[in-house]
Amino acid sequence: MDNTFRIYPIGIHNFEDLRNSNNVYVDKTELIYRLANTNSVYFLSRPRRFGKSLLVSTLDAYFRGKKDLFQGLAMERLEKEWNVYPVLHLDFSMTKYTALSDLLGQLNLNLYDWEKLYGKEEVEGTPAERFRGVIRRAYEQTGKPVVVLIDEYDAPLLDSNHLPELQNELREEMRKFFSPLKAQGEYLRFLFLTGISPFNQMNSIFGGLNSLQNLSMQDGYSTICGITEKELRSQLKTDIILMAQVNNETYDEACIHLKQQYGGYRFSEHSEDIYNPFSLFCAFDQKNYGNFMNRAPAFLVDMLQQHKVDISKLEGTTVTSGQLDAPIAPIADILPVLYQNGYFTINEYDSEFQLYTLACPNEEVREELTRFLAPIMGT
């Protein structure tokens, strides 16, 4: 590909589409290989626009044995067998949830697609019974354990945050639907869940998954989403050079500018600084250091309107890991919500007292906070 013409994966969440259309891809497949071949049940929380859906899609392609898509990546060197597994992939961000029927509709669409592949028995009436049957038949028909990928599990709960009664109905329906996962370990090869909301909230739906590992604040996987300084200066060096040329900067000046504008995220005690991938690729695409954050989602605006907080006083606040993992509903403290949505990040960690100091990660977020969110919060 011509180094002066680069295609950036802006709004592309499908790994196969990204690779087939020669989009720029920052290689995360060494971490993905380790993830897929260490444990079998995981949860990851990250803010919006940090690449969770692309990560899930990459896992989908890997477990389906799509070897050609990984040419030139670390996975090509690491994987020797390329086994093909049945994959059940659910993405809850495909619709808005304003009624219980919206959730049931999404579940039925997925179940219908899976049942076309693996069949259905008449006695299976409820979504949970159908889900249990699909898992069992997929295992029996392929001879391989099943991979279950659940992306944005909390979308129904976030959409209904201002409607507690509906939210409880949605949570209960999801809890029932996913209950087969607790007793079907013999049929499962891998289970991976993502969302914005933390582990504690997820546990109310998937509470029986006793072996589940929460990766959200683990050093070893802190960089599985987002772009590190090393990745920026190696895999995206061409893009920095082009950015510097257009903006009449030196290479080093462009690096500093990019870090100030889009870097600064940390998701664990000893995490490297991480760049927001969406904003970074938008900047490379447009060749300017703009603000590319989408406006705050409706559920967050609703929460901010209920909590009148002076944003300027939040910088430097210390919290425990339990506070960072606080459920979004019911909400008692707005700071964990701002952290979970990427408006604040870990700045320091005190190992003696096990306290995290939070701060705004970069100039892009600071502008978003002061220009758009502060008026909502009444500050």
C-alpha positions in Angstrom: 0.0 0.0 0.0 1.2 3.5 -0.9 2.6 5.0 2.3 1.1 8.4 1.3 -2.4 6.9 1.1 -3.5 5.2 4.3 -7.0 3.9 5.0 -8.0 4.2 8.7 -10.5 1.9 10.4 -12.9 4.7 11.4 -16.2 3.1 12.3 -15.0 -0.3 11.2 -15.5 -2.9 13.9 -15.3 -6.1 11.8 -11.9 -7.6 11.6 -12.5 -9.4 8.3 -13.7 -6.2 6.6 -10.8 -4.3 8.0 -8.2 -6.7 6.8 -9.8 -7.2 3.4 -10.0 -3.5 2.7 -6.4 -2.8 3.6 -7.2 -0.7 6.6 -4.4 0.3 9.0 -4.3 -2.3 11.8 -2.3 -2.1 15.0 -1.3 -5.7 15.7 -2.9 -7.0 18.9 -2.8 -10.6 18.0 0.0 -11.7 20.3 -2.1 -10.6 23.3 -5.2 -12.2 21.7 -3.4 -15.5 21.2 -2.4 -15.5 24.9 -5.9 -14.6 25.9 -7.4 -17.4 23.9 -5.0 -20.0 25.1 -4.7 -19.3 28.8 -8.0 -19.3 30.5 -11.5 -19.7 29.0 -13.9 -17.3 30.6 -13.2 -13.5 30.6 -14.7 -10.1 31.0 -13.3 -6.8 29.8 -14.6 -3.3 30.5 -13.4 -0.3 28.4 -14.9 3.1 27.4 -16.7 3.6 24.1 -14.6 3.9 21.0 -11.7 1.9 22.5 -11.9 -1.1 20.1 -13.8 -3.6 22.2 -16.0 -4.6 19.2 -13.0 -5.0 17.0 -11.3 -7.2 19.6 -14.4 -9.4 19.8 -14.5 -9.6 16.0 -10.9 -10.6 15.9 -11.5 -13.4 18.4 -14.5 -14.5 16.2 -12.2 -14.7 13.1 -9.5 -16.6 15.1 -11.9 -19.2 16.5 -13.5 -19.7 13.0 -10.0 -20.6 11.7 -9.8 -17.7 9.2 -6.0 -18.1 8.9 -5.7 -15.9 5.8 -6.9 -12.8 7.7 -3.9 -13.0 10.0 -1.1 -13.0 7.4 1.8 -10.8 8.4 0.5 -10.6 12.0 1.9 -12.1 15.2 -0.9 -14.7 15.2 0.4 -16.3 12.0 3.7 -17.1 13.8 2.1 -18.2 17.0 -0.9 -20.4 15.9 0.0 -23.8 14.5 -3.3 -25.8 14.4 -6.0 -23.3 13.4 -8.9 -25.4 14.7 -12.4 -24.3 13.7 -14.9 -23.9 16.5 -18.7 -23.1 16.4 -19.0 -19.4 17.4 -22.1 -17.8 18.9 -21.6 -14.0 18.7 -24.0 -11.6 20.3 -23.7 -7.8 19.9 -26.1 -5.9 22.1 -25.3 -2.5 20.6 -27.4 -3.3 17.5 -30.5 -1.5 18.7 -31.9 0.8 21.4 -33.8 -0.8 24.4 -36.9 1.2 25.3 -39.1 -1.8 26.0 -38.6 -5.5 27.0 -39.7 -6.4 23.5 -36.5 -4.8 22.1 -34.4 -7.2 24.0 -36.5 -10.2 23.2 -36.4 -9.3 19.6 -32.6 -9.2 19.5 -32.4 -12.5 21.3 -34.8 -14.1 18.9 -32.9 -12.8 15.9 -29.7 -14.4 17.1 -31.4 -17.6 18.1 -33.1 -17.9 14.7 -29.8 -17.6 12.9 -28.1 -20.2 15.2 -31.1 -22.6 14.9 -30.8 -22.5 11.1 -27.3 -23.9 11.5 -27.8 -26.3 14.4 -31.6 -27.0 14.5 -34.3 -26.7 17.2 -36.3 -29.1 19.3 -40.1 -28.5 19.8 -39.8 -28.6 23.6 -37.5 -25.6 23.6 -39.8 -22.7 24.2 -38.1 -20.0 26.2 -35.0 -18.1 25.0 -33.0 -19.8 27.7 -34.1 -23.3 26.6 -33.4 -22.5 23.0 -29.9 -21.1 23.9 -29.1 -24.2 25.9 -30.2 -26.4 23.0 -28.1 -24.5 20.4 -25.0 -24.8 22.5 -25.5 -28.6 23.0 -26.3 -29.3 19.4 -23.4 -27.1 18.1 -21.0 -29.2 20.2 -22.6 -32.5 19.2 -22.7 -31.7 15.4 -19.2 -30.2 15.1 -17.3 -32.3 17.7 -15.8 -29.0 19.0 -16.7 -27.0 22.1 -18.5 -23.8 21.5 -17.1 -20.2 21.6 -19.5 -17.6 23.0 -18.7 -13.9 22.4 -20.9 -11.3 24.0 -20.2 -7.7 23.0 -21.6 -4.6 24.9 -23.6 -6.8 27.3 -24.7 -3.7 29.2 -26.3 -1.8 26.3 -29.8 -2.7 27.4 -29.1 -1.6 31.0 -27.5 1.7 30.0 -30.4 2.6 27.6 -32.9 2.0 30.4 -31.0 3.7 33.2 -33.7 6.4 33.6 -36.4 3.7 33.8 -35.6 1.5 36.9 -38.6 -0.8 36.4 -37.8 -1.5 32.8 -34.1 -1.9 33.7 -35.0 -4.6 36.3 -37.1 -6.4 33.7 -34.2 -6.4 31.2 -31.7 -7.5 33.7 -33.9 -10.4 34.8 -34.5 -11.5 31.2 -30.8 -11.4 30.5 -30.0 -13.3 33.7 -32.5 -16.1 32.6 -31.2 -16.1 29.0 -27.6 -16.6 30.0 -28.2 -19.0 32.9 -27.3 -22.1 30.6 -23.7 -20.8 30.5 -23.4 -21.7 34.2 -24.1 -25.4 33.7 -22.7 -26.0 30.2 -19.0 -25.7 30.9 -18.3 -29.1 29.2 -19.6 -27.7 25.9 -17.7 -24.4 26.1 -14.2 -23.7 24.7 -14.2 -19.9 25.3 -16.5 -17.2 26.7 -15.7 -13.5 26.4 -17.8 -10.6 27.5 -17.3 -6.8 27.0 -19.0 -3.7 28.2 -18.6 -0.3 29.7 -20.2 -1.1 33.0 -17.9 -2.8 35.6 -17.6 -6.3 36.8 -19.9 -5.9 39.8 -22.9 -4.9 37.6 -22.1 -7.7 35.2 -22.1 -10.1 38.0 -25.8 -9.6 38.6 -26.4 -11.2 35.2 -23.6 -13.7 35.0 -23.2 -14.4 38.7 -22.8 -18.1 38.3 -19.6 -18.0 36.2 -17.3 -18.7 39.1 -14.2 -19.1 36.9 -14.6 -15.8 35.1 -11.5 -13.6 35.0 -12.0 -9.8 35.1 -9.3 -8.4 32.8 -10.3 -4.8 33.2 -7.6 -3.7 35.6 -5.0 -6.4 34.9 -1.5 -5.1 33.9 -1.0 -8.0 31.5 -4.0 -7.1 29.4 -4.1 -3.3 30.0 -3.1 -2.6 26.4 -5.3 -5.1 24.6 -7.5 -2.1 23.5 -6.1 1.2 22.6 -2.7 2.1 21.2 0.6 2.3 23.2 3.5 4.7 22.7 5.6 1.8 21.3 2.9 0.8 18.8 2.4 4.4 17.8 6.1 5.0 17.1 6.6 1.7 15.3 3.5 0.5 13.5 2.1 4.1 12.9 5.4 5.9 12.3 4.4 6.7 8.7 1.3 8.3 9.9 3.2 10.5 12.4 5.5 11.7 9.6 2.6 12.6 7.4 0.9 14.4 10.3 4.1 16.4 11.0 4.5 17.4 7.4 1.0 18.7 7.0 1.2 20.7 10.3 4.7 22.1 9.8 6.1 20.2 12.8 9.1 18.0 13.4 8.5 14.3 14.0 9.2 14.7 17.7 6.8 17.8 18.0 4.1 15.7 16.4 4.6 12.9 18.9 4.3 15.3 21.8 1.2 17.0 20.3 -0.5 13.6 19.7 0.2 12.5 23.3 -1.1 15.7 24.8 -4.2 15.5 22.7 -5.2 11.8 22.7 -2.9 9.9 25.1 -2.8 9.5 28.8 -5.2 6.6 29.5 -4.2 4.0 32.0 -6.4 1.1 33.1 -4.3 -0.7 35.7 -1.7 -0.1 38.4 1.3 -0.3 36.2 -0.3 0.2 32.8 1.5 2.0 30.0 0.0 5.2 28.7 -2.6 4.4 26.1 -4.0 6.5 23.2 -7.7 6.6 22.3 -7.6 4.7 18.9 -10.7 6.3 17.4 -9.5 9.9 18.0 -6.0 9.0 16.9 -7.1 7.5 13.6 -9.5 10.5 13.0 -6.6 12.9 13.6 -4.4 10.9 11.1 -7.2 10.8 8.6 -8.0 14.6 8.8 -4.4 15.6 9.5 -5.4 17.9 12.3 -5.5 17.8 16.1 -9.2 18.2 16.5 -11.7 17.0 19.1 -13.2 13.8 17.8 -15.1 12.6 20.8 -18.7 11.8 20.3 -21.1 13.6 22.6 -21.8 11.9 25.9 -24.4 9.0 25.6 -27.9 9.7 26.9 -27.6 7.6 30.0 -24.5 9.6 31.1 -26.2 12.9 30.4 -29.1 11.7 32.5 -26.8 10.9 35.4 -24.9 14.2 35.1 -28.1 16.2 35.3 -28.9 14.4 38.6 -25.4 15.0 40.2 -24.3 18.6 40.4 -20.5 18.3 40.8 -17.7 20.8 40.2 -15.6 19.1 37.6 -12.6 21.2 38.4 -12.5 19.6 41.9 -12.5 16.0 40.6 -8.9 16.1 39.3 -6.6 14.3 41.8 -9.5 12.5 43.6 -8.4 9.2 45.1 -10.6 6.1 45.0 -10.3 2.4 45.8 -10.6 -0.4 43.2 -14.0 -1.1 44.6 -15.2 2.4 43.8 -13.9 2.1 40.2 -15.9 -1.1 40.0 -19.1 0.4 41.4 -22.3 -0.5 39.5 -23.7 2.2 37.3 -27.2 1.7 38.7 -28.1 2.6 41.3 -25.5 5.4 41.1 -24.1 7.0 44.3 -21.0 8.7 43.0 -20.5 10.2 39.5 -16.7 9.8 39.4 -16.6 6.1 38.7 -19.1 6.6 35.9 -16.8 9.3 34.4 -13.9 6.9 34.7 -15.8 4.0 33.1 -16.7 6.2 30.2 -13.2 7.5 29.6 -13.5 11.0 31.0 -11.1 10.3 33.8 -8.3 7.8 34.1 -5.8 6.3 36.5 -3.0 8.8 37.0 -1.1 7.3 40.0 -1.4 4.2 42.2 -0.5 4.1 45.9 0.5 0.5 46.6 0.7 1.0 50.4 -2.9 2.2 50.7 -4.2 0.6 47.5 -5.6 3.9 46.2 -5.9 5.2 42.7 -5.5 8.9 41.9 -7.7 9.9 38.9 -7.2 12.7 36.4 -8.4 13.8 33.0 -6.3 11.9 30.5 -5.7 14.5 27.8 -6.6 17.8 26.1 -9.4 16.3 24.0 -11.2 15.0 27.0 -10.6 18.2 29.0 -12.2 20.2 26.3 -15.2 17.8 26.2 -15.6 18.1 30.0 -15.4 21.9 30.1 -17.3 22.8 27.0 -20.1 20.2 27.0 -20.4 18.2 30.3 -19.8 21.0 32.8 -22.9 22.9 31.7 -24.9 19.7 32.1 -23.6 19.2 35.6 -24.4 22.8 36.5 -20.8 23.9 37.1 
